[in-house]
Amino acid sequence: MTQFHSSSPARVLIADDHPVFRQGLRLVIEAHPLVEVVAEAENGESALVQIRYLNPDLVFLDIAMPDRDGLSVLEHVRESDNATRVIMMTSYHEQAYLNRAMELKVNGYLLKDDSRDEIIQCLEQVLQGGTYISPSFSQSSLCIPRDFSDIRELKSLLTEKELKVLSLVARFMTSKEIARELNISYRTVQNHRLHISRKLGLRGIHQLSRFARRNLQALQQLEANETGSGG
């Protein structure tokens, strides 16, 4: 996702069923010069309606809410191709919730007991086009490998086709979408994904997607270089 560019502050919606928490979060957010809170929602259904109506730039979304939980709201937002960025906030420390949120392309994931500084850091990183995960989830539990800032390292490890598949994964494309894009079979895409994961030492169902997203800049640079040399 690209960096937020606008002469006006980013428009933010806060969705949480606890009024005291909403008010506290609003005070933290509104102290930042790059954002303004345009609405609040006390349940998931209201949040979804306001997202569709207001089209905010960013939503702080609680997982556990009445009527519709936050993960369901996020799923509907992504299905509608809405470009709104979403920061999930929760009291749950379970890895499964984070995994599901990552599957749904969440932009940020915070625990409600994270500090004010963590909230601001997450806010700024998401607005810059990045993804932020609460430091309460250790690096080892996320199993996210290092970044490849030098594109030559990636190029030396992967074939041209594997690099193309990895680049499309970084753009949130599914295996079926990648198959259509490259005019190859779904099984071939799955094989490419398996080979890439083995070469990069990635384990776990979601690690390839996380790796690709973290290294999107290097992949884009590689594509630009290839286009320039071929054009």
N, C-alpha and C positions, 0 to 999 in steps of 0.2 A: 504494500500500500504506500502511496506517495506521501510526501511531507505535506502538512497542512499549510496552505498559503492563502492569506486573506488580510486585507487591511483592517477588518473588524475582528473582534474576539471570536473564538470558537464557541458555538452554541451547545450548551450541555444540558442533558436531562438526567435527573437523579431518580432512580426507581428503587425504593426500599419500603417495607411495610412498617418500619419503626420510626416514628416522627422525630424522636430525639437524635437518632443516628443520622437521619436525613439532614436535620438542622446543623449538626456538627460538621458533616461532610460539606454542606453548602458553604459554611463559613471558611473552611479550608480552601475550597475551590475558588470562591469569589475573591479571595485575597490575591489570586494569581492574575496578572494583567492580560494574559492571553485568552482568558475564558470568561464566559458569563453563563449563569444558570438561567435557562429560559422556562423550565417546567420541572415539576416533581410528580411522581406517581407512587401510589401506596400499594399497588398490586400489579401482577404481571399483565393482566388484560388491559388495564389502563396504560401501562407502559407501552405495550404494543400499539395501541390506538394512537398514542401521542407521538410515537416514533414515525408512524405512517403519516400523520397529519403535519407534524412540525419538521420532520426530516432533520433532526439535530446532527451536528458534526460528531458528537461524542455522547455516549450513554454510560453512566455508572449504574451497573445492574446487579441487584442482589440475587443470589441463587434461590433462596427459600422465600417465596412470596405466595400469598393467596391467589386463587383463580387460575394462575398460570405461573409456573416456576421460571426462574431466569434463564435456564438452559433452553427451555421451550421457546421463550421469547427470542433468544439469540438464534435458534434454529429457523424460526419464521423470518427473522430479519435477513439472514443469509439466503434463504430460499427466494426472497423477493429481490435479490441483487441490490439491496440497499447498501449504500457506501458508508453508512454510519459506523464509526468505530466504537467498539464496546470494551469497557473495562469491567470485568466481573469481580464482585466483592462478596466474600463469604466468611462464615465462622468455621466452616468445615475444613479440616486439614487432610481429608482423605485424597489420595492421589487420583482415584477414579474420577472425581469431579473435575480436576484439572485436565485429565486426559480427554474427557468428553468436551470440555470447553475448547481445548486445542483442536480437536477434530472439527469443531464448528467455527474455527478461525477467529477465536477471541483475540483481541489486541493486547489486553492486559489482564492480569489475574492477581488480585490482592486479598490478603486476609484482613478481617475487620480490626484485628489488633495490631496491624502494621502502623508504623509511626507516620506522623504528618509528612516528614521528609520523604518517606517511601511513596506516599500518595502523590506528592508533587513530582517526584522523579518519574513515576509511572506515567502520570499525565503528560509530562513533557516528552518522554520517549515515544509515547503513542502518537502524539500530535506530529512528531517528526517522522512518522512512518514506521517506527520500530514496534517490537513486541516486548512487553515487560512482564516478568513472572516474579512474584514475591520471593525475596531471599529466604523466607521461611521454608521454602521447598529447596532443599540442598541441591547443589550441582550434580552430586552423585545420584540423587533420586530421579532427577530429570534425565540424566545420561545424555546430555547435549554435548557433542564433541566440540573441539576448538574451531574457530573461524579459519577459513583459508583466505587470508588477505592477498596472498600471492597466487594469481590464477594459474601460474605455471605448475604449481603443485597439483591442482585438480586435473589439469590437462595431461599430466604425466601419469595419473592414476586411472583415468576413465577414457573410454573410447568416445569418438565423436557423437555416436548415437546415444550413449549413456549420458553424456553431458547435456544433450538436447532434452532427454527425458527428465533429468534432474532440474533443468531450467523450467520446464513446464510444471513439475511438481511444486517448485517454488512459487509459481503463479496460482497455486491452489487448484490446479486442474486434477480431476480424478483420472484413474487409469483408463476408463472408457473414453473420456474426453481426449486424453493423450493419444489413444489408439486412433481416434478419428483424425486428430490433428496431423499425425505422422503417417497416416494411411498404413497402419500395421495392426496386427491382431491384439486383442486384449491379453492373450497369453504371452505374447512377445513383450508387451509392456511390463507385465508382472515379472517375467524373467529378467528384464533389464533392471527393474527395481531390486530384485534379489541380488544380482551381481554387483550393483552399486553398493548396496548395504554391506555385502561381504568385503568388498575392496576397502571401504571406509571404516570398517569395524563397527557398524551400527547394529544394535540389537533392540528388538522391541517393535511393535506394530506402528508406532507413531514417530520413531526416531528419524527416519528418512525425510519426512515432511519437515520436521523441526530443523534438521541440518540444512535442507534446501533453503528454507526461509531465512535462516541466519546468514547464509552465504549468497543471498540473492544478488548483492552488489557485485561480487566477484564473477558470478555467472553472467550478469548483464554486461560487464566489462569484456568478458571473453566473447560474447556474442557480437558486441560492437566491433571488436578487433577482427573477428572472422568476416563480418559484413564489409568492413573497410578494406580488408585485403582481397576480398573477392569481387569488390565493386569497381 
